[in-house]
Amino acid sequence: MCRIGVDLGGTNIVAGLVGDDFKIVDKLSCLTLPQRGADAVANDIIRLCFEVCKKNSIDIKNIKQIGVASPGTVNCEEGIIEYANNIPFCNYPMAEKVRVATGCDKILLGNDANIAAWGEAIAGAAKGTTNSVMITLGTGVGGGVIIDNKIYTGFNFAGAELGHIVIQYNGRQCSCGRKGCWEAYSSATALIAMTNEKIEECKRYSRDTKMIDIASRKGSVNGTTAFNAMKMGDNAAREVVDVYIKYLACGLVNIVNIFQPEIISIGGGISNEGQSLIDLLNPYITADRYGCTSQKQTEIKIAKLSNDAGVIGAAFL
């Protein structure tokens, strides 16, 4: 028997058939188009569940469970999406909607970052651990915390918003309304802003930098611009990366000191730098973490499941 995992994002909806071996059998996707309203988005989730079953000659009544990963505050006990910033959900009864339409009795919901962390814990970089954290470096900084093999949500299902710990009092403005949040310094969005600032500085002082040529070829600056230029020996790019790594490491040390997880896995676009990213981070983390003389230390890893973490994690909620 298979399960279905649905990863609902602001841009795309992905529904995947997942076997008991944690492998994705098949998956289908469509655009989210959230401006259509909550019902339209829910109907597309349901449609994709039926279509991925039909494509693989499976009766949806034989599906073991359907899990949905959604952004925002998700009441996983009631199966309600209480609020999502980019999708018009307000106390939306998603589990009941999917249950009635599909006839599947077991419909489970969760926050997308939490579920991605769960996916990495059961089938990815943190497999075999009981305590782990996943950090996603994308448009923002997402976080998910696994404690004693359970997703930590807080009493109100809004826990583990790790991107909104403050690392610089009264610092950069964050989209959440606070200033100095880790997200404002360590997201891909923040790295792009830092890269653009350095490019403008180089232009102002007639300083050569390969970042200008790289950005020109790509059409714009992105999260890899500074890293790629640094690998080519560009000193200005190295300055950008050095500052970014210090901010990222600062937040990671906070996470280590609070949770002392066995593994922190890093996902999102920036994680494509791979082991070289870990190698840059480790000296700062080793120097600053609490209990540095302990024989057991948190290991920082690159997440393994990439964009499939949400689908796999949702299927096995």
Secondary structure, 3 states (H helix, E strand, C coil): CCEEEEEECCCEEEEEEECCCCCEEEEEEEECCHHHCHHHHHHHHHHHHHHHHHHCCCCHHHCCCEEEEECCEEECCCCEEEECCCCCCEEECHHHHHHHHHCCCCEEEEEHHHHHHHHHHHHCCCCCCCCEEEEEECCCEEEEEEECCEECCCCCCCCCCHHHCECCCCCCECCCCCECECHHHHCHHHHHHHHHHHHHHHHHCCCCCHHHHHHHHHCCCCCCHHHHHHHCCCHHHHHHHHHHHHHHHHHHHHHHHHHCCCEEEEECHHHHHCHHHHHHHHHHHHHHCCCCCCCCCCEEEECCCHHHHHHHHHHCC
